[in-house]
Amino acid sequence: MAGVSPQQLLALLAKGKPVPGILLLGNESYLRELCRRKITEAYVPQELRDWGVTRFSAEDDELPVILGQAQTMPMLAAQQVIFVSDVEAWERLGEDSRDALVKQLSAYLENPAPFSILVFEAGALDQRMRLAKTFAEKTVTVAVDLSGDTAERSKMAVPVVLEMARDLGVEVDREVAEQLSEILNGELASIHTELEKLASYAGDRRRITRADVDLLVVSARKYTVWELADMLAARQPSRALEFLDSLLREGEPLPQLLGALAWTFRRLLEAQELPANTTGWQAASRLRMRQNAAELAMVQSRKFSRTQLTTGLQALYEADSRLKSGGTSQRAVMEFLVTQLASPL
C-alpha cells in the first residue's frame, strides 16, 4: 500500500494487525506527531513504552544496528515500535554504500520480525532512486503534508480537525470543522490551539458549535477584518497601511490575520452570489455564519467588484506562499499585499 493519508493509516491501525514497515513522508509537524502517537498507542501500552519504543536517526545510527534492534524481542512488551528519523541521510551515501543499504533493508522488509513495527521518517525522498522505490513497494507510505494551495489545504485539514476534537474529548460537526479550518487557513498548529480554547469554553457540554467558533475565533478579529476590508474596497492604501501598522503594534499574528482576510474574501464572494432578496437568516445558513455577521458580509460584498475579490484572493494565496517560504520579512509581505489589494486595478 502506498500514499495513504493519516486518516487511512488510523483506520488501518484500528484493525489491530501489525504493519511491519511505515514511512512517514512529509514536513507537516502536527501530522507527523499525530501519526507517531497513534502508532505507539496502537502497539505498545503506556506502561511498557520504556521497553517497547526505540528511536534511531539514519544520520547517526547504522542500519545493521537498527535492524538488529528490530530482530531482537523486546523486554516485557509483546511488540515494539522503532522510529527511524532523517532517512534522507541514506540518499547522500555513495552509490555502492547506498545500494548495499537498500539491499539489506529490502531483505528485512521481505521477512520482517513479527513483533516489530519499523517507522521511517523523511521530509522528502527522490522518487527516482531505489531507496524511495523500496519504501513505496514494501511499506505503508503515509503523506504527512498538506497542499501548498491554501483552499486545498483547508479542505485536507478537515479530517484532521475531527481527529483533534476526538482526542480532546469534544464533539465537532463536519461543518464546524470546515469553518474552523477555513478561518485558520488549514494551519494545524493554530487550529489545535483554537480547539483547546473552544473545548475549555464548551466545558461539560463537550460539544463545539458554530456559534462557539464565531464567538471565540472569529469575533476577536471580525470587526478588525471588516474594517480593513472597508478600506480595501474604498481603495485607500495609505489608510489601510496605517491600520495594518496599528494591528501589528497590538501584536496581531500575521499568519492568522492573513487567514482571516482570505476567509473574509471567500465569504464576500459567496455573498455576492446570493439573490438580492435573501434574508439575514437565509444568508447565515448559506454562508455558514451567524446572522449578524452574514448581514454584514452581504452589505460589504456590494462594495467590491467581483474582479476585486477574485484577484484579491489570488494575491492572498501568493502572500501566504511567501510567508511560508521565508526569506522575506513577514511585515513587508503584508504591507505589499495591503497596498496591492487597495490600489486601483
C-alpha positions as CSV (number, residue, x, y, z in Angstrom):
1,M,0.0,0.0,0.0
2,A,1.4,3.5,-0.8
3,G,0.4,7.1,-0.4
4,V,-2.2,6.8,2.2
5,S,-3.5,9.7,4.3
6,P,-3.0,9.9,8.1
7,Q,-6.7,9.1,8.4
8,Q,-6.3,5.9,6.3
9,L,-3.4,4.9,8.5
10,L,-5.5,5.4,11.6
11,A,-8.2,3.1,10.1
12,L,-5.5,0.5,9.3
13,L,-4.2,0.7,12.9
14,A,-7.7,0.3,14.3
15,K,-7.9,-3.2,12.7
16,G,-5.2,-4.2,15.2
17,K,-2.9,-6.0,12.7
18,P,0.9,-5.3,12.8
19,V,2.2,-3.2,9.9
20,P,5.9,-4.1,9.7
21,G,7.1,-1.0,7.9
22,I,5.7,2.5,7.7
23,L,7.2,5.6,6.0
24,L,6.0,9.0,7.3
25,L,6.8,11.2,4.3
26,G,6.4,15.0,4.5
27,N,7.1,18.0,6.7
28,E,3.8,18.8,8.4
29,S,4.9,18.5,12.1
30,Y,1.5,18.2,13.6
31,L,0.5,15.3,11.2
32,R,3.8,13.6,11.8
33,E,3.5,13.8,15.6
34,L,-0.2,12.6,15.3
35,C,1.0,9.5,13.4
36,R,3.8,8.8,15.8
37,R,1.4,9.0,18.8
38,K,-1.3,6.8,17.2
39,I,1.2,4.2,16.0
40,T,2.7,4.0,19.5
41,E,-0.8,3.8,21.1
42,A,-1.8,1.0,18.7
43,Y,1.0,-1.3,19.6
44,V,2.6,-0.5,22.9
45,P,0.7,0.0,26.2
46,Q,1.6,3.2,28.1
47,E,3.3,1.4,31.0
48,L,5.5,-0.6,28.6
49,R,6.8,2.2,26.4
50,D,10.2,2.4,28.1
51,W,10.9,-1.1,26.8
52,G,8.7,-1.1,23.7
53,V,9.6,2.2,21.9
54,T,13.0,2.9,20.5
55,R,14.3,5.9,18.5
56,F,17.1,6.0,16.0
57,S,18.4,8.5,13.4
58,A,19.6,7.5,10.0
59,E,22.1,10.3,10.2
60,D,23.8,8.9,13.3
61,D,22.9,5.2,13.5
62,E,24.0,2.4,11.2
63,L,21.3,0.3,9.5
64,P,22.6,-3.0,10.9
65,V,22.1,-1.6,14.4
66,I,18.6,-0.6,13.6
67,L,17.7,-3.9,12.1
68,G,19.4,-5.7,14.9
69,Q,17.0,-4.0,17.3
70,A,14.1,-4.9,15.1
71,Q,15.1,-8.5,15.2
72,T,15.5,-8.6,19.0
73,M,12.5,-9.4,21.1
74,P,11.5,-6.5,23.3
75,M,11.7,-6.9,27.1
76,L,8.2,-7.2,28.7
77,A,6.3,-5.8,25.7
78,A,4.7,-8.1,23.2
79,Q,5.5,-5.7,20.3
80,Q,7.9,-2.8,19.8
81,V,7.8,0.3,17.7
82,I,11.1,1.6,16.3
83,F,11.3,5.1,14.9
84,V,14.0,6.0,12.4
85,S,14.2,9.7,11.6
86,D,16.3,11.6,9.0
87,V,16.0,8.9,6.4
88,E,17.1,11.4,3.7
89,A,20.6,10.8,5.0
90,W,20.7,7.5,3.3
91,E,20.3,9.2,-0.1
92,R,23.5,11.0,0.5
93,L,25.6,7.8,0.8
94,G,27.9,6.9,-2.0
95,E,26.4,4.7,-4.7
96,D,27.9,1.4,-3.6
97,S,27.1,2.0,0.1
98,R,23.5,3.1,-0.8
99,D,22.9,0.0,-3.0
100,A,24.2,-2.2,-0.2
101,L,21.9,-0.5,2.3
102,V,18.9,-0.7,0.1
103,K,19.5,-4.4,-0.5
104,Q,19.8,-5.1,3.3
105,L,16.7,-3.0,4.0
106,S,14.7,-4.8,1.3
107,A,15.7,-8.2,2.6
108,Y,14.5,-7.3,6.1
109,L,11.2,-5.9,4.8
110,E,10.6,-9.1,2.8
111,N,10.8,-11.1,6.0
112,P,10.2,-8.7,8.9
113,A,10.2,-9.6,12.6
114,P,6.5,-10.2,13.6
115,F,7.0,-8.3,16.9
116,S,8.5,-5.1,15.4
117,I,7.0,-2.1,13.6
118,L,9.6,0.0,11.9
119,V,8.6,3.6,11.3
120,F,10.8,5.6,8.9
121,E,10.6,9.4,8.7
122,A,11.6,11.7,5.9
123,G,10.7,15.1,4.7
124,A,11.1,14.2,1.1
125,L,12.8,11.4,-1.0
126,D,14.0,11.3,-4.5
127,Q,11.3,9.1,-6.2
128,R,13.8,8.1,-8.9
129,M,16.1,6.4,-6.5
130,R,15.9,2.7,-5.4
131,L,15.5,3.7,-1.8
132,A,12.2,5.6,-2.4
133,K,11.0,2.8,-4.7
134,T,11.8,0.2,-2.0
135,F,9.8,2.1,0.6
136,A,6.9,2.5,-1.9
137,E,6.8,-1.2,-2.6
138,K,7.4,-2.6,0.8
139,T,6.0,-0.2,3.4
140,V,2.8,1.7,4.1
141,T,3.8,5.3,2.9
142,V,1.8,8.0,4.8
143,A,1.7,11.5,3.4
144,V,2.3,13.8,6.3
145,D,1.9,17.0,4.3
146,L,-0.9,19.3,3.2
147,S,-1.3,21.1,-0.1
148,G,0.6,24.3,-0.7
149,D,-2.6,25.8,-2.1
150,T,-4.5,27.5,0.8
151,A,-8.0,26.4,-0.3
152,E,-7.0,22.8,-0.9
153,R,-5.0,22.7,2.4
154,S,-8.1,23.9,4.3
155,K,-10.1,21.1,2.8
156,M,-7.5,18.5,3.5
157,A,-7.2,19.7,7.1
158,V,-10.9,18.9,7.9
159,P,-10.5,15.2,8.8
160,V,-7.5,16.1,11.0
161,V,-9.6,18.7,12.8
162,L,-12.2,16.0,13.5
163,E,-9.5,13.7,14.9
164,M,-8.1,16.6,17.0
165,A,-11.5,17.1,18.5
166,R,-11.9,13.4,19.3
167,D,-8.5,13.5,21.1
168,L,-9.6,16.5,23.1
169,G,-12.8,14.7,24.1
170,V,-15.2,17.0,22.4
171,E,-17.7,16.6,19.5
172,V,-17.4,18.7,16.4
173,D,-19.7,18.5,13.3
174,R,-18.0,18.4,10.0
175,E,-19.5,21.8,9.1
176,V,-17.8,23.3,12.2
177,A,-14.5,21.6,11.3
178,E,-14.7,23.1,7.8
179,Q,-15.5,26.5,9.3
180,L,-12.5,26.4,11.7
181,S,-10.2,25.0,9.0
182,E,-11.1,27.7,6.6
183,I,-10.8,30.6,9.1
184,L,-7.4,29.4,10.1
185,N,-6.1,28.7,6.6
186,G,-5.7,25.0,7.3
187,E,-2.8,25.7,9.7
188,L,-3.0,22.7,12.0
189,A,-1.0,24.1,14.9
190,S,-3.2,27.2,15.1
191,I,-6.3,25.0,14.7
192,H,-5.2,22.8,17.6
193,T,-4.6,25.8,19.8
194,E,-8.1,27.2,19.0
195,L,-9.7,23.8,19.6
196,E,-8.2,23.6,23.0
197,K,-9.6,27.0,23.8
198,L,-13.0,26.0,22.4
199,A,-13.0,22.7,24.3
200,S,-12.3,24.6,27.6
201,Y,-15.2,27.0,26.7
202,A,-17.6,24.2,25.9
203,G,-16.9,22.6,29.3
204,D,-19.4,19.9,30.4
205,R,-21.3,20.4,27.2
206,R,-18.4,18.7,25.4
207,R,-19.7,19.9,22.0
208,I,-18.3,22.8,20.0
209,T,-20.8,24.6,17.9
210,R,-20.6,27.1,15.0
211,A,-21.7,29.8,17.4
212,D,-18.7,29.0,19.7
213,V,-16.3,29.4,16.8
214,D,-17.9,32.6,15.7
215,L,-17.7,33.9,19.3
216,L,-14.2,32.8,20.2
217,V,-12.3,32.5,16.9
218,V,-13.8,35.0,14.5
219,S,-15.2,37.8,16.7
220,A,-11.9,38.6,18.3
221,R,-10.8,40.0,14.9
222,K,-14.1,40.1,13.0
223,Y,-14.6,43.8,13.1
224,T,-10.9,44.3,12.6
225,V,-11.1,42.4,9.3
226,W,-14.3,44.1,8.2
227,E,-12.8,47.5,8.9
228,L,-9.7,46.6,6.9
229,A,-12.0,45.3,4.1
230,D,-13.8,48.6,4.1
231,M,-10.5,50.4,3.4
232,L,-9.6,48.0,0.7
233,A,-13.0,48.4,-1.0
234,A,-12.6,52.2,-0.9
235,R,-9.1,51.9,-2.4
236,Q,-7.4,53.7,0.5
237,P,-3.9,52.2,0.6
238,S,-2.4,54.8,3.0
239,R,-5.2,54.4,5.5
240,A,-5.1,50.6,5.2
241,L,-1.3,50.6,5.8
242,E,-1.8,52.8,8.9
243,F,-4.5,50.4,10.1
244,L,-2.2,47.4,9.5
245,D,0.6,49.1,11.4
246,S,-1.8,49.6,14.3
247,L,-2.7,45.9,14.3
248,L,0.9,44.8,14.2
249,R,1.8,47.1,17.2
250,E,-1.1,45.5,19.1
251,G,0.5,42.0,18.5
252,E,-1.9,40.7,15.8
253,P,-0.3,37.4,14.5
254,L,0.3,37.9,10.7
255,P,-0.5,34.4,9.6
256,Q,-3.8,34.5,11.4
257,L,-4.6,38.0,10.0
258,L,-3.8,36.7,6.5
259,G,-6.1,33.7,7.1
260,A,-8.9,35.9,8.4
261,L,-8.6,38.1,5.3
262,A,-8.7,35.1,3.0
263,W,-11.7,33.8,4.8
264,T,-13.4,37.2,4.5
265,F,-12.8,37.5,0.8
266,R,-14.2,34.0,0.2
267,R,-17.3,34.8,2.2
268,L,-17.7,38.1,0.3
269,L,-17.6,36.2,-3.0
270,E,-20.3,33.8,-1.8
271,A,-22.3,36.8,-0.5
272,Q,-22.3,38.4,-3.9
273,E,-23.9,35.3,-5.4
274,L,-26.9,35.4,-3.1
275,P,-30.2,36.7,-4.6
276,A,-30.9,40.3,-3.8
277,N,-34.0,39.4,-1.7
278,T,-32.0,37.0,0.6
279,T,-33.0,37.4,4.2
280,G,-30.5,37.6,7.1
281,W,-31.2,34.1,8.4
282,Q,-31.1,32.6,4.8
283,A,-27.7,34.3,4.3
284,A,-26.5,32.9,7.7
285,S,-27.3,29.4,6.5
286,R,-25.8,29.7,3.1
287,L,-22.6,31.5,4.3
288,R,-22.2,29.3,7.4
289,M,-22.1,32.4,9.7
290,R,-24.1,33.9,12.5
291,Q,-26.9,36.1,11.2
292,N,-25.4,39.5,12.1
293,A,-22.1,38.5,10.5
294,A,-23.9,37.3,7.4
295,E,-25.8,40.5,7.1
296,L,-22.6,42.4,7.4
297,A,-21.0,40.3,4.7
298,M,-23.9,41.0,2.3
299,V,-23.5,44.7,2.8
300,Q,-19.7,44.6,2.5
301,S,-19.8,42.4,-0.7
302,R,-21.6,45.2,-2.6
303,K,-18.6,47.5,-2.1
304,F,-16.4,45.2,-4.1
305,S,-16.4,44.3,-7.8
306,R,-16.1,40.5,-8.5
307,T,-12.8,41.2,-10.1
308,Q,-11.5,42.9,-7.0
309,L,-12.4,39.8,-4.9
310,T,-11.1,37.2,-7.3
311,T,-7.8,39.0,-7.9
312,G,-7.6,39.7,-4.2
313,L,-8.0,36.0,-3.3
314,Q,-5.1,35.2,-5.7
315,A,-3.0,37.9,-4.1
316,L,-3.8,36.4,-0.7
317,Y,-2.8,32.9,-1.7
318,E,0.5,34.2,-3.1
319,A,1.2,36.2,0.1
320,D,0.5,33.0,2.1
321,S,3.1,31.1,0.0
322,R,5.7,33.9,0.5
323,L,5.1,33.9,4.3
324,K,5.6,30.1,4.4
325,S,8.7,30.1,2.2
326,G,10.6,32.5,4.5
327,G,13.5,34.7,3.3
328,T,11.2,37.8,3.2
329,S,10.1,40.0,6.1
330,Q,6.5,39.0,7.1
331,R,5.7,42.6,7.6
332,A,7.0,43.5,4.2
333,V,4.8,40.7,2.7
334,M,1.7,42.1,4.4
335,E,2.4,45.7,3.5
336,F,2.9,44.8,-0.1
337,L,-0.3,42.7,0.0
338,V,-2.4,45.5,1.5
339,T,-1.1,48.0,-1.0
340,Q,-1.9,45.6,-3.8
341,L,-5.4,45.0,-2.5
342,A,-6.2,48.7,-2.0
343,S,-4.7,50.0,-5.2
344,P,-6.8,50.8,-8.3
345,L,-7.0,48.0,-10.8
